[in-house]
Amino acid sequence: QAQLVESGGGLVQAGGSLRLSCAASGRTFSSDAMGWFRQAPGKEREFVAAITCSGDDTVYADSVKGRFTISTENAKNTAYLQMNSLKPEDTAVYYCAAKYGRINYHRPTSYAYWGQGTQVTVSS
């Protein structure tokens, strides 16, 4: 059974940085792409970023473009989300996910595996 475990969340002041990690075990990294989503209280889960497991393609939500960077380290079966210039509106639970196929990166329903989430809180 595939498992994804996120870490690296926490409390940070606006303008600060955090790096989230997503460690995969099991058959996950036979997947084609990894994604990060977030969900704030009372809101739907929204796409943040995605990367192919080969690292040759990345996609970002407009709201994080230029501030967040997604990457993978296949030797460690780990995906990362480097978050810089954080804003209070980035506050949410962040989830990593793994999918098959290289389309529909923005759709949560296209992902087969999910982590449990890690809280990110940005204070003003």
DSSP file with accessible surface (Angstrom, degrees, kcal/mol):
  #  RESIDUE AA STRUCTURE BP1 BP2  ACC     N-H-->O    O-->H-N    N-H-->O    O-->H-N    TCO  KAPPA ALPHA  PHI   PSI    X-CA   Y-CA   Z-CA
    1    1 A Q              0   0  195      0, 0.0     2,-0.1     0, 0.0    27,-0.1   0.000 360.0 360.0 360.0 131.0    0.0    0.0    0.0
    2    2 A A        -     0   0    9     24,-0.2     2,-0.4    25,-0.1    24,-0.2  -0.475 360.0-169.6 -74.1 143.1    1.4    3.4   -1.0
    3    3 A Q  E     -A   25   0A 122     22,-2.0    22,-2.3    -2,-0.1     2,-0.4  -1.000  11.8-166.7-135.6 140.5    1.9    6.0    1.7
    4    4 A L  E     -A   24   0A   7    110,-0.5   112,-0.5    -2,-0.4     2,-0.5  -0.992   7.2-171.2-123.6 131.3    2.7    9.7    1.6
    5    5 A V  E     -A   23   0A  73     18,-2.1    18,-2.7    -2,-0.4     2,-0.2  -0.971   7.4-156.3-128.2 118.4    3.7   11.5    4.7
    6    6 A E  E     +A   22   0A   7     -2,-0.5     2,-0.3    16,-0.2    16,-0.2  -0.595  18.4 164.6 -89.8 153.5    4.1   15.3    4.8
    7    7 A S  E     +A   21   0A  64     14,-2.0    14,-2.7    -2,-0.2   111,-0.1  -0.954  39.9  70.1-154.7 167.8    6.3   17.3    7.2
    8    8 A G        +     0   0   36     -2,-0.3    11,-0.3     1,-0.3    14,-0.0   0.364  61.0 133.6 103.4  -3.3    7.7   20.8    7.6
    9    9 A G        +     0   0   27     12,-0.1     2,-0.3     9,-0.1    -1,-0.3  -0.182  22.5 119.8 -71.6 172.6    4.6   22.8    8.3
   10   10 A G  E     -d  120   0B  29    109,-0.9   111,-2.7   108,-0.1     2,-0.5  -0.990  60.5 -49.7 163.7-165.9    4.5   25.3   11.1
   11   11 A L  E     +d  121   0B 129     -2,-0.3     2,-0.3   109,-0.2   111,-0.2  -0.885  53.4 164.9-104.6 130.3    3.9   28.9   12.2
   12   12 A V  E     -d  122   0B  23    109,-2.5   111,-2.5    -2,-0.5     2,-0.2  -0.979  35.1-111.1-143.4 151.3    5.8   31.6   10.3
   13   13 A Q  E >   -d  123   0B 148     -2,-0.3     3,-2.3   109,-0.2    73,-0.2  -0.487  51.1 -81.8 -78.9 155.2    5.5   35.4   10.0
   14   14 A A  T 3  S+     0   0   50    109,-2.5    73,-0.2     1,-0.3    -1,-0.1  -0.272 120.3  29.9 -55.6 137.7    4.5   37.0    6.7
   15   15 A G  T 3  S+     0   0   56     71,-3.3    70,-0.6     1,-0.3    -1,-0.3   0.258  99.8 114.9  92.2 -11.2    7.4   37.3    4.4
   16   16 A G    <   -     0   0   22     -3,-2.3    70,-2.3    70,-0.2     2,-0.3  -0.083  57.8-122.8 -83.1-174.5    9.0   34.2    5.8
   17   17 A S        +     0   0   60     67,-0.2     2,-0.3    68,-0.2    67,-0.2  -0.933  20.7 179.7-132.8 153.5    9.8   30.8    4.3
   18   18 A L  E     - B   0  83A  32     65,-2.2    65,-3.3    -2,-0.3     2,-0.5  -0.978  16.6-146.4-145.0 152.3    9.0   27.1    4.9
   19   19 A R  E     - B   0  82A 129     -2,-0.3     2,-0.3   -11,-0.3    63,-0.2  -0.979  14.3-158.2-122.6 119.2    9.9   23.9    3.1
   20   20 A L  E     - B   0  81A   0     61,-2.7    61,-2.3    -2,-0.5     2,-0.3  -0.720   6.3-158.4 -91.5 144.8    7.4   21.1    3.1
   21   21 A S  E     -AB   7  80A  25    -14,-2.7   -14,-2.0    -2,-0.3     2,-0.4  -0.923   8.2-162.7-121.7 150.3    8.5   17.5    2.4
   22   22 A a  E     -AB   6  79A   0     57,-2.4    57,-2.3    -2,-0.3     2,-0.5  -0.929   9.6-161.6-134.3 106.4    6.5   14.6    1.2
   23   23 A A  E     -AB   5  78A  48    -18,-2.7   -18,-2.1    -2,-0.4     2,-0.4  -0.792   9.3-157.9 -93.4 128.3    8.1   11.2    1.8
   24   24 A A  E     +A    4   0A  11     53,-3.0     2,-0.3    -2,-0.5   -20,-0.2  -0.821  13.6 174.9-108.4 142.5    6.7    8.3   -0.2
   25   25 A S  E >   +A    3   0A  52    -22,-2.3   -22,-2.0    -2,-0.4     3,-0.7  -0.926  47.8  26.0-137.5 165.0    6.8    4.6    0.5
   26   26 A G  T 3  S-     0   0   58     -2,-0.3     3,-0.5   -24,-0.2   -24,-0.2  -0.546 121.6 -27.9  83.3-144.9    5.3    1.6   -1.2
   27   27 A R  T >  S+     0   0  145     -2,-0.2     3,-1.7     1,-0.2    -1,-0.2   0.324 102.3 111.0 -93.6  13.7    4.5    1.6   -4.9
   28   28 A T  G X   +     0   0    0     -3,-0.7     3,-2.7     1,-0.3    -1,-0.2   0.871  66.6  61.0 -58.7 -43.2    3.9    5.4   -5.0
   29   29 A F  G 3  S+     0   0   39     -3,-0.5    -1,-0.3     1,-0.3    -2,-0.1   0.312  84.0  76.0 -81.9  17.4    6.9    6.4   -7.0
   30   30 A S  G <  S+     0   0   71     -3,-1.7    -1,-0.3    70,-0.0    -2,-0.2   0.411  80.7 105.5 -86.4  -1.7    5.8    4.3   -9.9
   31   31 A S  S <  S-     0   0    5     -3,-2.7    69,-0.2    -4,-0.1     3,-0.1  -0.234  75.5-132.4 -70.8 167.3    3.4    7.3  -10.3
   32   32 A D  S    S+     0   0   68     67,-2.1    21,-2.6     1,-0.2    22,-0.4   0.698  77.5  11.6 -96.1 -23.7    3.9    9.8  -13.0
   33   33 A A  E     -FE  52  99B   0     66,-1.7    66,-2.5    19,-0.3     2,-0.4  -0.993  56.4-143.7-155.7 156.1    3.5   13.1  -11.0
   34   34 A M  E     -FE  51  98B   1     17,-2.9    17,-2.8    -2,-0.3     2,-0.3  -0.953  21.3-171.0-121.1 145.4    3.3   14.6   -7.6
   35   35 A G  E     -FE  50  97B   0     62,-2.8    62,-2.3    -2,-0.4     2,-0.4  -0.915  16.9-142.9-135.1 159.8    1.2   17.5   -6.5
   36   36 A W  E     +FE  49  96B   1     13,-3.2    12,-2.6    -2,-0.3    13,-1.7  -0.988  22.5 175.2-119.4 134.7    0.6   19.8   -3.6
   37   37 A F  E     -FE  47  95B   0     58,-2.9    58,-2.9    -2,-0.4     2,-0.3  -0.854  11.3-155.1-127.0 165.9   -2.8   21.0   -2.7
   38   38 A R  E     -FE  46  94B  12      8,-2.3     8,-3.2    -2,-0.3     2,-0.4  -0.986   4.5-162.4-143.0 155.1   -4.1   23.1    0.2
   39   39 A Q  E     - E   0  93B  64     54,-2.2    54,-2.4    -2,-0.3     6,-0.2  -0.956   5.4-162.8-141.9 118.5   -7.3   23.6    2.1
   40   40 A A    >   -     0   0   24      4,-0.4     3,-2.3    -2,-0.4    52,-0.1  -0.613  46.2 -75.4 -92.7 157.4   -8.2   26.5    4.3
   41   41 A P  T 3  S+     0   0  122      0, 0.0    -1,-0.1     0, 0.0     3,-0.1  -0.264 118.7   7.2 -55.8 130.4  -11.1   26.4    6.8
   42   42 A G  T 3  S+     0   0   91      1,-0.2     2,-0.3    -3,-0.1    -3,-0.0   0.509 112.9 100.8  77.8   5.1  -14.4   26.6    5.1
   43   43 A K  S <  S-     0   0  148     -3,-2.3    -1,-0.2     1,-0.0     2,-0.1  -0.807  75.0-102.5-121.2 161.8  -12.9   26.5    1.6
   44   44 A E        -     0   0  171     -2,-0.3    -4,-0.4     1,-0.1     2,-0.2  -0.410  47.8 -90.1 -76.3 157.9  -12.5   23.8   -1.0
   45   45 A R        -     0   0   77     -6,-0.2     2,-0.4    -2,-0.1    -6,-0.2  -0.487  51.5-160.4 -67.4 131.5   -9.2   22.0   -1.6
   46   46 A E  E     -F   38   0B  86     -8,-3.2    -8,-2.3    -2,-0.2     2,-0.1  -0.915  18.5-108.0-123.0 148.8   -7.2   24.0   -4.1
   47   47 A F  E     +F   37   0B  17     -2,-0.4   -10,-0.2    59,-0.3     3,-0.1  -0.417  33.9 169.8 -69.8 140.3   -4.3   23.1   -6.4
   48   48 A V  E     -     0   0B   0    -12,-2.6    13,-2.6     1,-0.4     2,-0.3   0.701  58.3 -29.7-114.4 -55.4   -0.9   24.6   -5.5
   49   49 A A  E     -FG  36  60B   0    -13,-1.7   -13,-3.2    11,-0.2    -1,-0.4  -0.989  48.1-162.0-163.2 158.5    1.8   22.9   -7.7
   50   50 A A  E     -FG  35  59B   0      9,-2.3     9,-2.3    -2,-0.3     2,-0.3  -0.985   3.0-170.5-147.0 155.3    2.6   19.7   -9.5
   51   51 A I  E     -FG  34  58B   8    -17,-2.8   -17,-2.9    -2,-0.3     7,-0.2  -0.997  27.5-117.0-145.2 140.8    5.7   18.1  -11.0
   52   52 A T  E >   -F   33   0B   0      5,-2.2     3,-1.9    -2,-0.3   -19,-0.3  -0.490  31.8-118.6 -70.7 150.8    6.3   15.1  -13.1
   53   53 A C  T 3  S+     0   0   15    -21,-2.6    21,-0.1     1,-0.3   -20,-0.1   0.754 117.0  57.7 -67.3 -19.4    8.4   12.4  -11.4
   54   54 A S  T 3  S-     0   0   79    -22,-0.4    -1,-0.3     3,-0.1   -21,-0.1   0.599 109.1-129.2 -81.4 -10.6   11.0   12.8  -14.1
   55   55 A G  S <  S+     0   0   37     -3,-1.9    -2,-0.1     2,-0.2     3,-0.1   0.547  75.3 117.6  78.8   8.1   11.2   16.5  -13.1
   56   56 A D  S    S+     0   0  103      1,-0.1     2,-0.3    -5,-0.0    -3,-0.1   0.503  71.6  38.8 -90.8  -2.1   10.8   17.7  -16.7
   57   57 A D        -     0   0   68     -5,-0.2    -5,-2.2     2,-0.0     2,-0.3  -0.983  59.4-179.1-149.9 134.0    7.5   19.6  -16.2
   58   58 A T  E     -G   51   0B  60     -2,-0.3     2,-0.4    -7,-0.2    -7,-0.2  -0.967   5.6-166.4-130.6 150.2    6.1   21.8  -13.4
   59   59 A V  E     -G   50   0B  31     -9,-2.3    -9,-2.3    -2,-0.3     2,-0.4  -0.997   7.6-170.3-136.4 139.0    2.8   23.6  -13.0
   60   60 A Y  E     -G   49   0B  44     -2,-0.4   -11,-0.2   -11,-0.2     2,-0.2  -0.964  27.0-113.7-130.3 148.1    1.9   26.2  -10.5
   61   61 A A    >>  -     0   0   15    -13,-2.6     3,-1.6    -2,-0.4     4,-1.2  -0.505  34.3-119.3 -68.6 146.5   -1.3   28.0   -9.4
   62   62 A D  T 34 S+     0   0  134      1,-0.3     3,-0.3     2,-0.2    -1,-0.1   0.843 111.0  63.9 -58.0 -32.4   -1.2   31.7  -10.3
   63   63 A S  T 34 S+     0   0   58      1,-0.2    -1,-0.3     3,-0.0   -15,-0.1   0.689 114.2  29.9 -68.8 -17.7   -1.5   32.6   -6.6
   64   64 A V  T X> S+     0   0    0     -3,-1.6     3,-2.4   -16,-0.2     4,-2.3   0.478  84.8 128.0-119.0  -4.7    1.9   31.0   -5.8
   65   65 A K  T 3< S+     0   0  121     -4,-1.2     4,-0.1    -3,-0.3   -16,-0.0  -0.278  81.0  15.3 -59.5 131.4    3.8   31.4   -9.0
   66   66 A G  T 34 S+     0   0   82      2,-0.5    -1,-0.3     1,-0.1     3,-0.1   0.267 125.9  59.6  88.5 -13.1    7.2   33.1   -8.4
   67   67 A R  T <4 S+     0   0   28     -3,-2.4    17,-2.0     1,-0.2     2,-0.3   0.698  98.7  51.9-113.3 -35.2    7.0   32.4   -4.6
   68   68 A F  E  <  -C   83   0A   4     -4,-2.3    -2,-0.5    15,-0.2     2,-0.4  -0.818  60.4-165.1-108.1 148.1    6.8   28.6   -4.4
   69   69 A T  E     -C   82   0A  73     13,-2.6    13,-3.1    -2,-0.3     2,-0.4  -0.992   5.0-157.1-133.9 126.8    9.0   25.9   -6.0
   70   70 A I  E     +C   81   0A   6     -2,-0.4     2,-0.3    11,-0.2    11,-0.2  -0.789  22.5 160.3-100.8 142.4    8.2   22.3   -6.3
   71   71 A S  E     -C   80   0A  47      9,-1.8     9,-3.0    -2,-0.4     2,-0.3  -0.964  24.2-142.6-151.8 166.5   10.9   19.7   -6.7
   72   72 A T  E     -C   79   0A  33     -2,-0.3     2,-0.4     7,-0.2     7,-0.2  -0.966   6.9-160.8-133.8 152.3   11.5   16.0   -6.3
   73   73 A E  E > > -C   78   0A  73      5,-3.1     5,-1.8    -2,-0.3     3,-1.5  -0.849  12.4-174.0-129.0  91.4   14.5   13.9   -5.1
   74   74 A N  G > 5S+     0   0   74     -2,-0.4     3,-1.2     1,-0.3    -1,-0.1   0.813  78.8  64.6 -63.7 -30.5   13.7   10.4   -6.5
   75   75 A A  G 3 5S+     0   0  103      1,-0.3    -1,-0.3     2,-0.1    -2,-0.0   0.796 114.0  34.9 -62.2 -25.7   16.6    8.8   -4.8
   76   76 A K  G < 5S-     0   0  132     -3,-1.5    -1,-0.3     2,-0.2   -52,-0.2   0.311 107.4-125.2-107.2   4.6   14.9    9.6   -1.5
   77   77 A N  T < 5 +     0   0   59     -3,-1.2   -53,-3.0    -4,-0.3     2,-0.4   0.916  67.6 135.1  50.8  46.0   11.3    9.1   -2.8
   78   78 A T  E   < -BC  23  73A  16     -5,-1.8    -5,-3.1   -55,-0.2     2,-0.3  -0.979  43.8-161.1-132.1 139.2   10.6   12.6   -1.6
   79   79 A A  E     -BC  22  72A   0    -57,-2.3   -57,-2.4    -2,-0.4     2,-0.3  -0.879  15.6-157.9-113.0 150.4    8.9   15.7   -3.0
   80   80 A Y  E     -BC  21  71A  18     -9,-3.0    -9,-1.8    -2,-0.3     2,-0.4  -0.911  15.9-160.5-127.5 154.8    9.4   19.2   -1.7
   81   81 A L  E     -BC  20  70A   0    -61,-2.3   -61,-2.7    -2,-0.3     2,-0.6  -0.910  12.4-161.6-133.4 104.5    7.5   22.5   -1.7
   82   82 A Q  E     -BC  19  69A  60    -13,-3.1   -13,-2.6    -2,-0.4     2,-0.6  -0.802  10.5-166.0 -85.1 122.5    9.7   25.5   -1.0
   83   83 A M  E     +BC  18  68A   0    -65,-3.3   -65,-2.2    -2,-0.6     2,-0.3  -0.950  11.1 173.3-118.0 115.5    7.5   28.4    0.0
   84   84 A N        +     0   0   59    -17,-2.0   -67,-0.2    -2,-0.6   -68,-0.2  -0.759  59.7  24.2-115.2 164.0    9.0   31.9    0.1
   85   85 A S  S    S-     0   0   68    -70,-0.6    -1,-0.2    -2,-0.3   -68,-0.2   0.899  84.5-160.6  49.2  49.3    7.4   35.3    0.7
   86   86 A L        -     0   0    2    -70,-2.3   -71,-3.3    -3,-0.2   -70,-0.2  -0.250   7.7-158.9 -66.2 147.1    4.6   33.7    2.6
   87   87 A K    >   -     0   0   86    -73,-0.2     3,-2.4   -72,-0.1     4,-0.2  -0.863  31.9-110.0-121.6 156.8    1.4   35.6    3.0
   88   88 A P  G >  S+     0   0   53      0, 0.0     3,-2.0     0, 0.0    34,-0.4   0.854 117.3  63.5 -55.7 -32.2   -1.4   35.2    5.6
   89   89 A E  G 3  S+     0   0  130      1,-0.3   -49,-0.0   -49,-0.0    -3,-0.0   0.567  88.6  69.8 -72.7  -5.4   -3.7   33.9    2.8
   90   90 A D  G <  S+     0   0    1     -3,-2.4    -1,-0.3    32,-0.0     2,-0.2   0.528  70.7 121.2 -82.2  -6.0   -1.3   31.0    2.4
   91   91 A T    <   +     0   0   39     -3,-2.0     2,-0.3    -4,-0.2    30,-0.2  -0.404  40.4 105.0 -62.1 125.5   -2.5   29.7    5.7
   92   92 A A  E    S- H   0 120B   3     28,-2.0    28,-2.7    -2,-0.2     2,-0.5  -0.963  76.7 -78.4-178.7 171.2   -4.0   26.2    5.2
   93   93 A V  E     -EH  39 119B  35    -54,-2.4   -54,-2.2    -2,-0.3     2,-0.5  -0.854  49.1-146.1 -87.5 127.5   -3.5   22.5    5.6
   94   94 A Y  E     -EH  38 118B   0     24,-3.1    24,-2.1    -2,-0.5     2,-0.4  -0.856  15.7-170.0-102.9 132.2   -1.1   21.4    2.8
   95   95 A Y  E     -E   37   0B  39    -58,-2.9   -58,-2.9    -2,-0.5     2,-0.3  -0.937  11.2-149.5-120.0 140.1   -1.5   18.0    1.3
   96   96 A a  E     -E   36   0B   0     -2,-0.4    19,-2.3   -60,-0.2     2,-0.3  -0.782  20.5-177.7-102.2 157.1    0.8   16.1   -1.1
   97   97 A A  E     -EI  35 114B   0    -62,-2.3   -62,-2.8    -2,-0.3     2,-0.4  -0.980  17.7-142.7-150.8 156.5   -0.6   13.6   -3.6
   98   98 A A  E     +EI  34 113B   0     15,-2.0    15,-1.9    -2,-0.3    14,-1.8  -0.954  21.6 179.8-126.6 143.4    0.6   11.2   -6.3
   99   99 A K  E     -E   33   0B   5    -66,-2.5   -67,-2.1    -2,-0.4   -66,-1.7  -0.940  26.5-124.4-138.8 163.9   -1.0   10.5   -9.6
  100  100 A Y  S    S+     0   0   86     10,-0.5     3,-0.2    -2,-0.3   -69,-0.1  -0.837  76.5  31.5-104.0 143.5   -0.8    8.4  -12.8
  101  101 A G  S    S-     0   0   29     -2,-0.4   -69,-0.1     1,-0.1    -2,-0.1  -0.035  79.2-105.9  92.1 160.3   -0.8   10.2  -16.1
  102  102 A R  S    S+     0   0  116    -50,-0.1     2,-0.3    -2,-0.0     3,-0.1  -0.095  86.5  78.2-119.2  34.5    0.5   13.7  -17.1
  103  103 A I  S    S+     0   0  116     -3,-0.2    -3,-0.0     1,-0.1     0, 0.0  -0.856  76.6  33.7-133.0 169.0   -2.8   15.5  -17.5
  104  104 A N    >   +     0   0   68     -2,-0.3     3,-1.4     1,-0.1     6,-0.3   0.844  59.2 162.2  57.3  41.4   -5.4   17.2  -15.2
  105  105 A Y  T 3   +     0   0   18      1,-0.3    -1,-0.1    -3,-0.1   -56,-0.1   0.797  69.7  57.6 -61.3 -28.0   -2.8   18.2  -12.6
  106  106 A H  T 3  S+     0   0  104    -59,-0.1   -59,-0.3   -58,-0.1    -1,-0.3   0.626  87.0  89.6 -80.0 -13.9   -5.2   20.7  -11.1
  107  107 A R    X   -     0   0  145     -3,-1.4     3,-1.9     1,-0.2     4,-0.3  -0.758  60.7-157.8 -93.3 117.9   -7.9   18.2  -10.3
  108  108 A P  G >  S+     0   0   45      0, 0.0     3,-1.7     0, 0.0    -1,-0.2   0.854  93.1  63.4 -56.5 -33.6   -7.8   16.5   -6.9
  109  109 A T  G 3  S+     0   0  134      1,-0.3    -2,-0.0    -3,-0.1    -3,-0.0   0.657  91.6  65.0 -70.1 -11.9   -9.9   13.6   -8.3
  110  110 A S  G <  S+     0   0   32     -3,-1.9   -10,-0.5    -6,-0.3     2,-0.4   0.517  85.2  91.1 -86.9  -2.2   -7.1   12.7  -10.7
  111  111 A Y    <   -     0   0   14     -3,-1.7   -12,-0.3    -4,-0.3     3,-0.1  -0.779  56.5-165.2 -97.4 138.3   -4.7   11.8   -7.8
  112  112 A A  S    S+     0   0   55    -14,-1.8     2,-0.4    -2,-0.4   -13,-0.2   0.763  70.8  38.3 -91.8 -29.4   -4.6    8.3   -6.5
  113  113 A Y  E     -I   98   0B  35    -15,-1.9   -15,-2.0   -85,-0.1     2,-0.3  -0.968  62.5-172.2-131.3 144.7   -2.8    8.7   -3.2
  114  114 A W  E     -I   97   0B  79     -2,-0.4  -110,-0.5   -17,-0.2   -17,-0.2  -0.967  16.5-134.2-135.4 146.9   -2.9   11.4   -0.6
  115  115 A G        -     0   0   11    -19,-2.3  -110,-0.2    -2,-0.3     3,-0.1  -0.324  33.9-106.5 -85.0-179.8   -0.9   12.3    2.5
  116  116 A Q        -     0   0  114   -112,-0.5  -111,-0.1     1,-0.2   -21,-0.1   0.610  61.5-115.3 -87.6 -12.8   -2.5   13.3    5.8
  117  117 A G        -     0   0   13    -21,-0.1     2,-0.4     1,-0.0   -22,-0.2   0.078  16.5-125.9  97.5 152.3   -1.7   17.0    5.5
  118  118 A T  E     - H   0  94B  22    -24,-2.1   -24,-3.1  -111,-0.1     2,-0.3  -0.999  25.3-118.9-137.2 136.4    0.5   19.4    7.4
  119  119 A Q  E     - H   0  93B  89     -2,-0.4  -109,-0.9   -26,-0.2     2,-0.5  -0.585  24.1-171.8 -80.9 132.5   -0.6   22.8    8.8
  120  120 A V  E     -dH  10  92B   0    -28,-2.7   -28,-2.0    -2,-0.3     2,-0.5  -0.992   4.7-176.4-120.7 124.3    0.9   26.0    7.6
  121  121 A T  E     -d   11   0B  51   -111,-2.7  -109,-2.5    -2,-0.5     2,-0.6  -0.989   6.5-167.1-124.4 124.2    0.0   29.2    9.5
  122  122 A V  E     -d   12   0B   7     -2,-0.5     2,-0.3   -34,-0.4  -109,-0.2  -0.955  10.8-153.9-113.9 118.2    1.3   32.6    8.4
  123  123 A S  E      d   13   0B  44   -111,-2.5  -109,-2.5    -2,-0.6    -2,-0.0  -0.657 360.0 360.0 -92.7 148.9    0.8   35.4   10.8
  124  124 A S              0   0  136     -2,-0.3    -1,-0.1  -111,-0.2   -37,-0.0  -0.344 360.0 360.0 -89.6 360.0    0.5   39.0    9.7
